[in-house]
Amino acid sequence: MIKNILIDLDGTLTDPKVGITTSARYGLEKIGHPISDEVNIDWIIGPPLKASLAKILKVDTDHILAEQALMAYRERFAVKGLYENHVFEGVAETLAELKRRGYRLFVATAKPTVYAKQILEHFDLTQYFTEIYGSELNGERTNKAELIQYILEQQQLQGEQCVMVGDREYDVFGARHNGIDSIAVNYGYGSQDELALAQPKYKIDSFNQLLDYFK
């Protein structure tokens, strides 16, 4: 009996592509490592950002360059990139209906909580969630498995009463690590191959299809 729905933010509730990729390019250029506009970096949306920047820079995640790129990224993202974003169709209406049906909704995002709360407040989505959970600015809880475990502990939730909704393999694997089923959205930033390998319990083509799943 599912009572609690954990929902990813980037690529699931909103499309943050412009803000994230533009801020990443800004950060990389600021530390002297610009990348061509022709290089597709959409894959950085979803996983821990510092690790993605390190991958672009071809350094270890704990390398000083990765940290400098992240700090430069945040300079732009915290002021402008945050709002270069839009809510996917049907999200607000679906969240409202799920809440009306008695489900408890939680945001579970690798994005720092401080940014996630600002984004959800900006788009008037905060009202639908029991709580918003993300990572810390120091990198703590960017791992989805750790984040979900933290949510279960903080809210005293039973895994079998929860489901995770997200667009990347990290959402599926993080849920499975905690004994939770997952629903993958096909419209986000996880490729079909990625999701096929991750093997979520169910896949949906639009957010409002959750209403059919949770009848």
C-alpha positions in Angstrom: 0.0 0.0 0.0 1.8 3.1 -1.2 1.3 6.1 1.0 4.4 8.2 0.2 5.7 9.5 -3.1 9.3 10.7 -3.4 9.8 12.9 -6.5 12.9 14.1 -8.2 13.1 17.7 -9.3 15.4 18.3 -12.3 14.0 16.5 -15.4 10.9 15.3 -13.5 9.0 18.3 -12.1 10.9 21.0 -14.1 13.2 21.3 -17.1 16.3 23.1 -15.8 18.4 22.6 -18.9 19.1 26.3 -19.8 20.0 27.3 -16.2 22.2 24.4 -15.4 24.1 24.1 -18.7 24.6 27.8 -19.1 25.9 28.1 -15.5 28.2 25.1 -16.0 29.7 26.7 -19.1 30.1 30.0 -17.2 31.9 28.2 -14.3 34.2 26.3 -16.6 35.1 29.4 -18.6 35.7 31.4 -15.4 38.4 28.9 -14.2 40.1 28.9 -17.7 38.5 25.7 -19.1 35.9 26.9 -21.6 34.0 24.3 -23.7 32.6 24.7 -27.1 28.8 25.5 -27.5 28.8 22.5 -29.9 29.6 20.1 -27.0 26.4 18.6 -25.6 26.5 18.6 -21.8 22.8 17.8 -21.1 24.0 14.6 -19.3 25.1 16.6 -16.3 21.5 17.2 -15.4 20.6 14.8 -12.6 23.8 13.3 -11.1 26.0 15.1 -8.5 27.2 18.2 -10.3 30.7 18.3 -8.9 31.4 14.9 -10.2 30.1 15.9 -13.7 32.3 19.0 -13.8 35.3 16.8 -12.7 34.5 14.5 -15.6 34.5 17.3 -18.1 37.8 18.6 -16.6 39.2 15.1 -16.7 40.2 15.3 -13.0 39.2 13.5 -9.8 36.1 14.7 -8.0 38.1 15.9 -5.1 40.5 17.9 -7.3 40.7 21.7 -6.6 39.7 22.5 -10.2 36.4 20.6 -9.7 35.7 22.6 -6.6 36.6 25.9 -8.3 34.3 25.1 -11.2 31.5 24.3 -8.8 31.9 27.5 -6.9 32.0 29.5 -10.2 28.9 27.7 -11.4 27.0 28.7 -8.2 27.9 32.3 -8.7 25.7 32.4 -11.8 23.2 29.7 -10.9 22.2 31.2 -7.5 21.3 34.5 -9.0 20.1 33.7 -12.5 20.3 30.1 -13.5 17.9 29.1 -10.8 15.0 30.7 -12.7 16.0 29.6 -16.2 13.7 26.7 -15.8 10.1 25.7 -16.5 7.6 23.3 -15.0 6.6 20.4 -17.2 3.0 20.2 -18.4 0.4 18.9 -15.9 2.8 18.9 -12.9 0.8 21.3 -10.6 -2.5 19.7 -11.4 -1.2 16.2 -10.8 0.5 17.1 -7.5 -2.7 18.7 -6.3 -4.8 15.7 -7.2 -2.3 13.2 -5.6 -2.3 15.3 -2.4 -6.1 15.4 -2.5 -6.2 11.6 -2.7 -4.2 11.5 0.6 -0.7 10.7 -0.6 2.2 12.4 1.2 4.6 14.0 -1.3 8.3 14.6 -0.8 10.9 16.1 -3.1 14.1 14.0 -3.3 16.7 15.9 -5.4 20.5 15.8 -5.6 20.3 19.6 -6.0 21.1 21.6 -2.8 18.0 22.0 -0.7 18.4 25.8 -0.6 18.1 26.0 -4.4 15.3 23.4 -4.6 13.2 25.3 -2.1 13.7 28.6 -4.0 12.7 26.9 -7.3 9.6 25.3 -5.9 8.6 28.5 -4.2 9.1 30.4 -7.4 6.8 28.1 -9.3 4.3 27.9 -6.5 4.8 24.1 -6.1 5.9 24.1 -2.4 2.3 23.9 -1.2 1.9 20.3 -2.4 4.9 18.8 -0.5 5.1 17.6 3.0 8.9 18.3 2.9 11.6 19.2 0.4 14.8 17.2 0.7 18.0 17.8 -1.2 21.8 17.8 -0.7 24.0 20.2 1.3 26.2 22.8 -0.3 29.2 20.8 1.1 28.2 17.8 -1.1 26.6 15.8 1.6 23.6 13.6 0.4 24.3 14.2 -3.3 24.2 10.4 -3.6 20.5 9.4 -4.3 20.7 6.3 -2.2 22.0 8.2 0.8 19.4 11.0 0.3 16.5 8.5 0.2 17.8 6.7 3.3 17.9 10.1 5.0 14.3 10.9 4.1 13.1 7.5 5.3 14.9 8.0 8.6 13.8 11.7 9.1 10.2 10.9 8.3 10.1 7.4 9.8 8.8 5.9 6.6 8.5 2.3 5.6 10.2 1.5 2.3 7.3 -0.7 1.1 4.9 2.2 1.6 7.0 4.5 -0.7 7.8 4.9 -4.4 10.4 7.1 -6.1 9.6 9.0 -9.3 12.5 10.3 -11.4 14.1 10.5 -14.8 17.6 9.1 -14.3 19.2 5.8 -13.3 20.3 7.4 -10.1 16.7 7.6 -9.0 16.0 4.0 -9.8 19.2 2.6 -8.2 18.9 4.9 -5.2 15.3 3.7 -4.6 16.3 0.0 -5.1 19.1 0.4 -2.6 16.5 1.3 0.0 14.0 -1.4 -0.9 11.7 1.1 -2.8 10.0 0.6 -6.2 10.6 3.3 -8.8 8.7 5.0 -11.6 10.8 6.5 -14.4 9.6 9.4 -16.6 10.5 9.1 -20.3 10.5 12.8 -20.9 13.5 13.7 -18.7 17.2 13.4 -19.2 17.7 9.7 -18.9 18.0 8.0 -22.2 15.9 5.0 -23.1 18.9 2.8 -23.0 19.8 4.1 -19.5 16.3 3.5 -18.2 16.1 0.1 -19.8 19.2 -1.0 -18.0 18.1 0.5 -14.7 14.8 -1.4 -14.9 12.3 0.8 -13.0 9.1 -0.9 -12.0 7.1 1.3 -14.3 7.6 4.1 -16.9 5.4 7.0 -17.8 5.4 9.4 -20.8 3.9 12.4 -19.0 3.7 13.4 -15.3 -0.1 13.2 -15.2 0.0 9.5 -16.0 0.9 9.1 -12.3 -2.8 9.5 -11.7 -3.6 6.4 -13.7 -0.9 4.5 -11.8 -2.1 5.6 -8.4 -5.8 4.9 -8.9 
